[in-house]
């Protein structure tokens, strides 16, 4: 059982004032700027250190985001700085042993996905966190993007009725250049059980479970390498999951364009959908105009929303905003919880169920 620790200082009137948590970052890859920008601007955190095997990268990040110190050895950082929270943003195959060292050094851990390659390793790491009375948190950032929060509201207020189906689909051209396509310097994610798809499958699974938190009795997963060659294990996944009367589909494709990250939630009254890469919100439900006119009203309302989304997405392109807007909300809620001695928003159950379902999708017995 975790012991609640409240991080605060006492003001002149005897009130407990929340203290900024001492935060450190390990890894300065692409995703680090999202974490570092939060740590640099939030009153809930104090960026005390940045660590990377590349001293130049660590120094650049520290200078840009005003970190107090840089390190090339994270163990040295843990010993000298003693952070309250460590963000692990390194390649997935390094997560387990870095997280173990951070937990045993007394730090809470926020880790990029996948937290571990297998469910067994996740349970081992969770046991260490429990033993150390520290929290272990996997980044489920897309749960906090505005369109997903809006669809959640449609579910909780009954707009969609009872959720019956969820489809999560990502199209990402990972074979055409970029970090994953270099055969001379293969990316470490190619060694994960699902190869490159393993780098994103956590997102697809936790979003599915967010709207259908059920145990799926029947899972059929088709893993394919349509592009051939030996670098990629798989470049396509098409999975159907059935739990009672609930159905889900999880889809990844490297060959269909344009790139997208679609989420569709269908209920007994209507459905809602979005694309997290090009955010919009469409909701098709019965309207007050009646059965005959509801389709026209839906067209009008959703058409207006699409026009607004087009203007907003154009602005996002100009301002170079990324699809990671949910990460800022997740981190803010996480730091607030840690300051107040409360459990973070991403729970053990969230991570455990996600990890188990990823493993089930990979299981030989569920393949077609």
C-alpha positions in Angstrom: 0.0 0.0 0.0 1.3 3.4 -1.0 1.7 5.9 1.8 0.4 9.4 0.9 3.0 12.1 1.1 1.9 15.7 0.9 4.5 18.1 -0.6 3.9 21.4 1.1 5.4 24.2 3.2 3.7 26.0 6.0 3.0 29.7 5.5 2.9 32.4 8.3 -0.7 31.6 9.1 0.0 27.8 9.5 -1.6 26.9 6.1 -0.1 24.1 4.0 1.0 25.5 0.7 1.8 23.2 -2.2 5.5 22.9 -2.9 6.8 22.6 -6.5 8.1 19.0 -7.1 11.7 18.6 -8.1 11.6 17.1 -11.5 14.3 15.5 -13.7 14.1 14.3 -17.3 16.1 11.4 -18.8 16.2 11.4 -22.6 16.1 14.4 -24.9 14.4 12.9 -28.0 11.5 14.4 -29.9 8.9 13.9 -27.1 11.1 15.6 -24.5 10.1 19.1 -25.6 6.5 18.4 -24.6 7.5 17.2 -21.1 10.2 19.9 -20.7 7.9 22.8 -21.8 5.4 21.7 -19.1 8.1 21.5 -16.4 9.5 24.8 -17.5 6.2 26.7 -17.2 4.3 24.9 -14.5 4.2 26.3 -10.9 3.8 22.7 -9.7 7.3 21.6 -10.9 10.9 22.7 -10.6 13.2 21.4 -13.4 16.3 20.4 -11.5 18.1 18.3 -14.1 18.2 17.0 -17.7 20.1 13.8 -18.5 21.1 12.3 -21.8 24.0 10.2 -23.1 24.7 13.1 -25.4 26.1 15.9 -23.2 25.5 18.4 -26.0 21.8 17.5 -26.2 21.4 17.6 -22.4 23.1 21.1 -22.3 20.9 22.4 -25.1 17.7 21.2 -23.5 18.8 22.5 -20.1 19.6 25.9 -21.6 16.3 26.1 -23.5 14.1 25.0 -20.7 16.1 26.5 -17.8 17.1 23.3 -16.0 19.4 23.7 -13.1 21.9 20.9 -14.0 22.8 18.4 -16.7 24.1 14.9 -16.6 25.2 12.1 -18.9 24.8 9.4 -16.2 21.4 9.2 -14.7 22.6 7.3 -11.7 24.9 10.2 -10.8 21.9 12.5 -11.3 19.7 10.5 -8.9 22.5 10.5 -6.3 23.4 14.2 -6.6 20.0 15.8 -7.3 17.5 13.5 -5.6 14.5 14.4 -7.7 10.9 13.9 -6.5 9.8 12.9 -10.0 11.7 11.5 -13.0 10.4 11.6 -16.6 11.8 8.6 -18.5 11.8 9.4 -22.2 14.4 7.0 -23.5 13.9 4.1 -26.0 11.4 1.4 -24.7 13.9 -1.4 -24.1 15.7 0.8 -21.5 12.6 1.7 -19.5 12.5 -1.2 -17.0 16.0 -0.9 -15.5 16.0 2.9 -15.5 12.6 3.0 -13.9 13.8 0.4 -11.3 16.7 2.6 -10.3 14.6 5.8 -10.1 12.0 4.1 -7.9 14.6 2.7 -5.6 16.2 6.1 -5.4 12.9 7.5 -4.0 11.4 9.1 -7.1 8.0 8.8 -8.7 8.3 7.8 -12.3 6.4 9.1 -15.3 7.4 7.0 -18.3 6.7 7.1 -22.0 4.9 4.2 -23.6 5.3 1.3 -23.8 6.3 1.2 -20.2 7.7 -2.3 -20.7 7.7 -4.7 -23.7 5.7 -7.4 -21.8 3.0 -7.7 -19.2 5.2 -9.8 -17.0 7.8 -7.0 -16.9 5.2 -4.5 -16.1 4.0 -6.5 -13.1 7.6 -6.8 -11.9 8.2 -3.1 -12.2 4.9 -2.3 -10.4 5.9 -4.6 -7.5 9.1 -2.6 -7.2 7.1 0.7 -7.1 4.8 -0.7 -4.4 7.8 -1.8 -2.4 9.3 1.6 -2.7 6.0 3.5 -1.9 6.4 5.4 -5.2 4.0 5.9 -8.1 4.7 4.4 -11.6 2.8 6.3 -14.3 2.7 5.4 -18.0 2.0 8.3 -20.5 -1.6 7.9 -21.7 -1.7 11.4 -23.1 -4.3 11.1 -25.8 -7.0 10.4 -23.2 -6.7 14.1 -22.3 -7.0 15.6 -25.8 -10.0 17.8 -26.1 -12.0 15.7 -28.6 -11.6 12.6 -26.4 -12.8 14.5 -23.3 -15.7 15.7 -25.4 -16.7 12.2 -26.5 -16.3 11.0 -22.8 -18.9 13.7 -21.9 -21.2 12.4 -24.6 -20.9 9.0 -23.0 -21.4 10.1 -19.4 -24.3 12.4 -20.1 -26.1 9.7 -22.1 -26.0 11.5 -25.4 -24.7 8.4 -27.2 -26.6 5.9 -25.1 -24.8 2.7 -24.0 -21.5 2.3 -25.8 -21.6 -0.8 -28.1 -18.6 -0.4 -30.5 -15.3 1.4 -30.5 -12.9 1.7 -33.5 -9.4 3.2 -33.1 -7.5 3.5 -36.3 -4.0 4.9 -37.0 -2.5 5.4 -40.5 1.2 6.3 -40.2 3.6 6.1 -43.1 6.5 4.7 -41.0 8.2 3.1 -44.1 8.8 6.4 -45.9 11.9 8.0 -44.3 12.0 9.1 -40.7 13.4 7.4 -37.7 12.0 3.9 -38.4 13.1 3.4 -42.0 16.9 3.7 -41.7 18.3 0.2 -42.4 21.9 1.3 -41.6 21.0 2.4 -38.1 17.9 0.4 -37.1 15.7 2.1 -34.5 15.6 0.1 -31.2 11.8 -0.2 -31.5 12.2 -2.8 -34.2 13.3 -5.2 -31.5 10.0 -4.9 -29.6 7.6 -7.8 -29.8 5.4 -6.0 -32.3 8.2 -4.0 -33.9 7.4 -0.4 -34.9 3.7 -0.9 -34.2 4.6 -1.6 -30.6 5.7 2.0 -30.3 2.1 3.2 -30.8 -0.1 0.3 -29.9 -0.4 1.4 -26.3 -2.3 4.5 -27.5 -4.7 2.4 -29.6 -5.4 0.0 -26.7 -5.9 2.5 -23.9 -8.3 4.6 -26.0 -10.3 1.4 -26.8 -10.4 0.5 -23.1 -11.3 4.1 -22.1 -14.7 3.6 -23.8 -15.0 -0.1 -23.6 -13.4 -1.2 -20.2 -14.4 -4.8 -20.6 -12.6 -8.1 -20.8 -12.7 -9.3 -24.4 -13.4 -13.0 -24.7 -12.7 -13.3 -28.4 -9.7 -11.6 -30.0 -8.7 -12.0 -33.7 -5.5 -10.1 -34.7 -4.0 -10.2 -38.2 -0.4 -9.0 -38.1 1.1 -8.4 -41.5 4.3 -7.1 -43.2 2.8 -5.9 -46.5 6.0 -4.0 -47.4 8.2 -7.0 -47.0 11.9 -7.0 -46.1 13.6 -7.8 -42.8 13.7 -4.4 -41.1 10.0 -4.3 -40.2 8.4 -7.1 -38.3 5.0 -5.8 -39.1 3.6 -2.7 -40.8 -0.1 -3.6 -40.5 -2.5 -4.7 -37.7 -6.2 -5.5 -38.1 -7.8 -6.7 -34.9 -11.4 -7.5 -33.9 -12.2 -7.8 -30.2 -15.5 -9.0 -28.7 -16.6 -8.9 -25.1 -20.2 -10.0 -24.6 -22.2 -7.8 -26.9 -19.4 -5.2 -27.1 -17.3 -5.0 -30.2 -14.0 -3.1 -30.9 -11.6 -2.8 -33.8 -8.0 -1.8 -33.5 -6.3 -0.9 -36.8 -2.8 0.2 -37.8 -1.7 0.8 -41.4 1.5 2.0 -42.9 0.0 2.0 -46.5 -3.2 4.0 -46.4 -3.2 7.8 -46.8 -3.7 10.4 -45.5 -2.2 9.8 -42.1 -4.8 9.8 -39.4 -5.7 8.8 -35.9 -9.4 8.1 -35.9 -11.5 7.3 -32.9 -15.2 6.3 -33.4 -17.4 5.5 -30.4 -20.8 4.1 -31.3 -23.6 3.8 -28.8 -27.3 2.7 -28.7 -28.4 6.2 -29.6 -25.7 7.6 -31.8 -22.0 7.9 -32.5 -19.1 10.4 -32.2 -15.8 10.5 -34.0 -12.6 12.5 -34.3 -9.2 12.5 -35.8 -6.6 13.3 -33.2 -4.0 14.3 -35.9 -6.4 16.8 -37.5 -8.9 17.4 -34.6 -12.6 17.8 -35.2 -15.7 16.5 -33.5 -18.6 14.9 -35.2 -21.7 13.7 -33.3 -24.6 12.0 -34.9 -27.6 11.5 -32.6 -31.4 12.0 -32.7 -32.2 15.7 -32.6 -35.2 17.6 -31.3 -36.4 18.1 -34.9 -37.6 14.5 -34.9 -36.6 11.3 -36.7 -37.3 12.7 -40.2 -35.3 15.9 -39.8 -32.5 14.7 -37.5 -30.2 13.7 -40.4 -30.5 17.2 -41.8 -29.9 18.8 -38.4 -26.9 16.5 -37.9 -25.5 17.5 -41.3 -25.9 21.2 -40.5 -24.4 21.1 -37.0 -21.5 18.8 -37.9 -20.8 20.8 -41.1 -20.5 24.0 -39.0 -18.2 22.2 -36.6 -16.0 20.9 -39.4 -15.7 24.5 -40.8 -14.6 25.7 -37.3 -12.2 22.8 -37.0 -10.6 23.6 -40.4 -9.9 27.2 -39.3 -8.6 25.9 -36.0 -6.3 23.3 -37.6 -5.0 25.9 -40.0 -4.0 28.0 -37.0 -2.4 24.9 -35.3 -0.3 24.4 -38.4 0.8 28.1 -38.4 1.6 28.0 -34.7 3.3 24.5 -35.1 1.1 22.9 -32.4 1.4 19.2 -32.1 -1.3 16.5 -31.3 0.2 16.3 -27.8 -2.0 18.9 -26.2 -3.4 16.2 -23.8 0.0 15.6 -22.3 0.0 19.0 -20.7 -3.4 18.2 -19.0 -2.2 14.8 -17.9 1.0 16.1 -16.4 -0.8 18.9 -14.6 -3.3 16.5 -13.1 -0.5 14.1 -12.2 1.6 16.7 -10.4 -1.5 18.1 -8.6 -2.2 14.6 -7.3 1.4 14.0 -6.3 1.6 17.3 -4.5 -1.6 16.6 -2.5 -0.7 13.0 -1.7 -3.4 11.6 -4.0 -3.2 8.7 -6.5 -2.4 10.0 -10.1 -5.0 9.9 -12.8 -3.5 7.0 -14.7 -4.1 4.1 -12.3 -2.6 0.6 -11.9 -5.8 -0.8 -13.4 -5.5 1.4 -16.5 -1.9 0.3 -17.1 -2.5 -3.3 -16.2 -5.5 -3.7 -18.5 -3.7 -2.0 -21.3 -0.6 -4.1 -21.0 -2.7 -7.3 -20.8 -4.6 -6.5 -23.9 -1.4 -5.6 -25.9 -0.1 -9.0 -24.9 -3.4 -10.7 -25.9 -3.2 -9.1 -29.3 0.3 -10.5 -29.8 -0.6 -14.0 -28.5 -0.2 -16.8 -31.1 -3.5 -18.2 -30.1 -5.3 -15.0 -31.1 -3.7 -14.6 -34.5 -5.4 -15.0 -37.8 
